[in-house]
């Protein structure tokens, strides 16, 4: 008897986008990510201590994106690690 095995669904993927005083570039990146056809894509923006009102501007341009505001600049690795930690905590 041949057993038919359904393929596993694609895994969930969280794309961490790090922002530091560059909301225009971040918004352009988010627009590009919105064109992805991947079915289980979550996007998290980590605002890494921006001083140019980036978090507000990003929210204004994309009301659906989640923004994790870090109130001091943790550097590239530190900011990304915050976003990765959030994704891992959610499974």
Secondary structure by P-SEA (a helix, b strand, c coil): cbbbbccccccbbbbbbbbcccaaaaaaaaaaaaaccccbbbbbbbccccccaaaaaaaaaccccccccccccccaaaaaaaaaaaaaaac
